[in-house]
Amino acid sequence: MKRLNKSKGYTVIELLIAVFITGVLAAAGFKFYIGMHNQALAQEEISDMQQNSRNTLDEIAKNLRKAGYKLDTTHVPFRVNGDSLYIFFSETQAVDTVLYYLASYPDSQSSVWLGQLERAEMPKILMRKVNGNYPEIFSELVKDITFTVLGSSTVEVLIEVQTSKADEDFASNRGFRTYTALESVNIRNLAF
């Protein structure tokens, strides 16, 4: 009688090789997933930062275009004082005033960055005060804002914002990404 040599199942060596190959592939896949996840989080921070700067510039430009509206010619339409901008117009009162200025974060909130940034490098809050109301937070994570008068009816607004979290893959600026946006605003209500 002829005997057939049929092997059923796998040997221990074959199983160990299969487990090793599966482990290597799983580790590579997991590393790829972690990298893509971190990249997605960084892109979300960048997108939020850019949107923050665009929204801030749009709102400042909208109010700056109203400067001088329904005011007599003896009243100044706007005033720049360092990193502060006063805008004067008449819409709801005899003289409406909008003030934009930078303020520091309270110590309770600035502790988030204390281990990563020097106090001078920490972002600030852009505040807005309308008429006699209490100041309100207008924009956060602002590194700097500059108001430059270019002519009798043009003001240039430059804002630099930063991300709220450090990106471990970004080497400069201690991992915090920054974005600078610029807009020149032509004031419509000034007599030329």
ABEGO torsion letter per residue (X at the ends): XBBBBBBBEBBAAAAAAAAAAAAAAAAAAAAAAAAAAAAAAAAAAAAAAAAAAAAAAAAAAAAAAABGBGBBAABBABBBBEABBBBBBBAABABBBBBBBBBBBBAAAAAAAAAABBAAABBBBBBBBBEABBBBBABBGBABBBBBBABAABBBBBBBBBBABBBAABABGGGBBBBBBBBBBBBAABBX
